[in-house]
Every structure is written in structure tokens, then in C-alpha cells.
Amino acid sequence: MTRLIIPIAASNIDEAEAQINAAKKAGAQMIELRLDYIRNLDTEITVALIDLVKSEPKSLPVVVTCRCSKQGGAIAYQEPFRIEILTEAIKAGADYIDCEYDSFVNLGNQEKIRLALASSIKTRLILSAHEFNGPFNNLAGIYRHIQATYPAAIPKLVYTANHINDCFPALDLLARTSDERIIFCMGEAGLITRVIAKKFNCYYTFASLTKDTSTAPGQLTVNDFKNLYRFNEIDEKTELYGIIGYPVGHSLSPAVHNACFDAMSLNKLYLPILLEGGQAQFDAFINNLNSRKYLNFKAFSVTIPHKQNCLSYVQRKNGKVEPLSEIIGSANTFKFGPDELVSAFNTDYTGALDAITKAGPKDLHGTKAAVIGAGGVARAVVAGLISVGAEVTIYNRTVKKAQKLAEEFNCEFAPLKELENIDAKLIVNCTSLGMTPNIETTPLPSELITKDMIVFDTVYSPPKTQLLKDAKAVKAKTISGLDMFISQAAAQFKIFTKQDADTKLMKKIVTKAL
Ligand code: NAP
């Protein structure tokens, strides 16, 4: 069982008491007292804080830590004092003390701690090592040294993942071992290790009360663990999914897919995968997963800047590429299996077409369509519209880009200025104009919108853009980017699970988040 432990990082006893009470209320299963945050720390304060954690009605197991500043400690307390605090904590009934392995190898320190532990019936020793700059040179070696030095200790090894591919040594060690141990990565790229630690029965994983009280980079809040990532449901059989992108922290996809997995009681988990770099890093990540079936990653959503990298990977592996994905030149969905087969799909165009046909005409054959923009989304929208026989004109600020796209798809193009003479039934905005924070901007002046038009804005933040407000004002039919987002997510969900998503739930989640 992996416990959720909340660290208490307070500068005085009153602040600490408030945090302890809040942590108990939030559902912490253990509490870590980070005494290196307490100003003017002494043994009396140490005992008082342990008592607060152990006090009823909700007494919790307590880890006492007084971290050295070299390994992330807040106040630079000297080593002899920190060892004294830890031995006092043992006497005061702490369930665990966390001592840096570097301090423990000093024989004087070791003797004091061993002596105190020998006189305690319950305190356990956690021997920890932290590397903030990047992966340890010899992670497995440190693990073995800790076990050899004090076999009853719980080894705790934590390092910063500067890249998602840095997570694999930690995951491999978790997979290879089954002893009591704590192993995970810090940093946004390391976030996945904190969550999937539960698949490997890691002894505990840290959760902060709020983003402000986090004690290490990449630490998730207890609310994120419980509600967004369904921590209680994760077990060794949980299948993994995610969104690969850079950046990825803003993505609504984890909230949407995890909520649908939850509603259908599926043992699946969807994670944000921060993948920095280009094709080489993308290939390395997928190859890393391919050689680690134990992780049970099944499929991904893929976003900027990896949509072309995803398609290229699958093409080079002679995988299965959905024909329109090939035509569009990018893929937003990646799937492993069956066997060694990899597959690429593009649900952006399905999402756009679904959104249009749900709100507007079912048959778009011969419909005059103006696509404003010539970037990635425009590409998918143009491919989708051409595939159903619409007559498309592409308008773009950079005319050369419009021309290139039009030549590829054998349609018309024009500069933005030409929108003055617009002659189209369907208008699709594929630029970022109107998007938060520039919500007052619009790609089409309001006087050019007429009642008989169908106006579709792919921008979904905010859901009601200036363009859609202008269209509504003249009673034109409107389609929100939100509908496209949900349709493409639903199409991905079907690829992931072979089941239909609860699109009403998806809409509720996205609307709430926006
Ligand atoms: P992209 O590849 O960077 O393309 C951006 C497009 O916007 C280009 O055509 C660009 O014109 C144009 N543009 C940017 N600033 C402009 C300005 N100030 N004036 C005129 N044109 C401007 O981006 P993308 O991936 O296609 O995404 C475009 C938008 O689609 C996003 O902003 C997002 O809101 C929306 N989107 C929606 C969904 C959905 O599911 N609903 C999914 C993804 C994206 P130039 O070529 O001249 O630079």
C-alpha cells in the first residue's frame, strides 16, 4: 500500500498546528514534520509537534525530518544539532525518522541513531538521498549501499528528472525491487513517477496541502492525487494513458479522460507527459516505453510540438497510420499494440467535422467554406472539409502559408483583406485571435457576418469568443471550439477504450475548468 504523506513546512509551532489539522482533514495517511522549516527549533518544539500529529481524534503516523541544506533543507541547522533532534524524536515516539544517508555513514552519527533506535520499540529509520541537479550516477548502487549499511532501513531515493526520459532509472528500480522503499523524481517531468509509484507499492508518496505549501518541485496537491488522478483506485494492473506535449501543464485532457474512466469504473489512468525536445526525444521516450511493458502504457493524446513526430515515428516503424492522418501530415493520437504494432490517428479533423455536422448541415458536399488561418488546426479542418466535398478558401495573414496549404489540398486561398468580399456559408476560425487573454480580438469584422452563415470558432478558451458573440447578435448559427475539443477527445476515448465517452460529462468538466 502506498500512503499519501503530507509534509508540514511551517516556520513556527502555531503555523505547524494549523497545517497538521488541515492535513488530517484533507485525508493525509501520514505526516512528515519538516523541522528544518521551523525557526529557533529545539527539542521541546520537536516533542510538541510529534504530540500534535499523534493527538486524537485522528492520530497519524509521523515522519520526523530535519533536512540538511545541501539536500534541500530550508534553514541551515548544523549536523550535530540535526542528529540530536532526530534522537529526541525517537524518544518522543516518532514512527519514523528520516536521516540523510550521507550523515548516517558518519560513524559518530550512526552510533547515536543506532543507540536511540535500539531503545525504541517502534521508530523506523528512513535513510534518504536527494539529487536536485538530475539523476544519480548510480541509483541502484546507492540503494544497495543503504540496504547493506542498515538492512532494516527504508531507502528513500529522490532526484530531479530534467526530462521525462530521466524517469526510467527510478521506474526500473521500483519495478525490480519489492522491499519497503521510496523512489520518485522531482520536477514537472517527474510528476508521473509520484503517481504511478502506487503501481509498485512504493512506501509513500508526497502530496502538498496546496500548491503554495509544496516542499519540492513537481509535488502534487492532495486534491489532485485523490480527485484528478484517482489515487485510491490505482493498483499494479492499472493501464496508463496520457497526453504528450510541451508545455502540457495547462491541458484539460487529464481532467476529461480521468473523469470518464472514473464514471465507467475503468482501471485506467491518464497523465500529463512533459516531453521536451524534438523527434529524437520523442522516439527515445516511445522506445523506452516499448522496452518496459511492465509500465502498461497503452496509448496517448499528442499535442504541440509532437504531432508530426508522432506520425513520423509510426511511419518509420511501419505501423498503422489512419489515411487522413497521413494526408494532414500529423497525428494527435498514438496507440501501442496489438503485439508490436504502433498506430497513429488524427481526431482533430473528426472533432471539427463532428462539431459542424452536429450543429449545422449533415451534408457538406458543395458547401462554400472559408477557413481563416493556415496553421496546424487549419490543416486538420481543411483536410476534413475537403474529404467531405466542401469548397474551401483559406484566408491567412501570411499568404504564402495559405497558398502552400491550398496547393496541397487543391483549394482556393486569399489574403485576410479579401474577407471583405467573403462568399461562404461556413466560416471557421483556425487562428488564435479571440483566445484568452486577447478576448476582444476577432478574425472577422462583425459587419461581414450575415444571418445565413454558420460560424465556427475553434478557439475554446473562452468558450464564447467575440466572433461567436458577433455571429449570435445577427442570429447566425454558431459552433464553439468546445464542441470540437469534446468531439476530438471523445474520438480519442473510443480509440483508447473501444467504448463511447460520456460527452455530457466531458463538457461539464471542461466548462468548469474554463
Ligand atoms: P498555429 O499552427 O500556431 O497557427 C496559428 C494561426 O493563427 C496561423 O494561421 C497564424 O497566422 C494565425 N494568427 C496568429 N496570430 C494572428 C494574428 N494576430 N492575426 C492574424 N492571424 C494570426 O496554431 P494551431 O495549432 O493551428 O491553433 C490555432 C488555434 O486553434 C489555437 O489558438 C486554439 O485556440 C485553437 N485550437 C482548438 C482546438 C479545439 O479542439 N477546439 C484544438 C487545438 C487548437 P500566420 O500563419 O500568419 O502566423
Boltz pocket constraint, residues with backbone or C-beta under 6 A from the ligand:
constraints:
  - pocket:
      binder: B
      contacts: [[A, 351], [A, 372], [A, 373], [A, 374], [A, 375], [A, 376], [A, 377], [A, 378], [A, 396], [A, 397], [A, 398], [A, 401], [A, 429], [A, 430], [A, 431], [A, 432], [A, 433], [A, 435], [A, 457], [A, 458], [A, 459], [A, 460], [A, 461], [A, 481], [A, 482], [A, 484], [A, 485], [A, 486], [A, 488]]
      max_distance: 6.0
